[in-house]
Amino acid sequence: MGVFEFIILLVLISTLGKVLSDRADSRALSQGGSRADAEEIERLRSAVDDLSARLSFLEEERDFYRDLLEAPDDDRALPSSHEVPPEPRD
């Protein structure tokens, strides 16, 4: 083996090492990135669930007050003094 072949072999081994190293780094980043993406998706899912629960509560409250406002006037009116039985005296 001559000097020329030895230099080509060293360049080839060096290039192969760099390619394998870059590939391993990119795989580690993609796996780490997918975990981070999965965690972010889980946080978003949790936030959406919280907002859905709050929205449901607000809708129930809205319906309650809407029913109160739409109730007939007779139901909302205070009883007159002659309709209220007198309080017992001790």
ZIHUGI-V164847 format. One record per pair of residues at least 24 apart in sequence whose ideal C-beta (glycine too) atoms are under 10 Angstrom apart, sorted by sequence separation. I is the first residue (numbers start at 0). J is the second residue. D is the distance in whole Angstrom. If there is no record, write none. Layout:
BEGIN
I&J&D ; I&J&D
END
This chain:
BEGIN
none
END
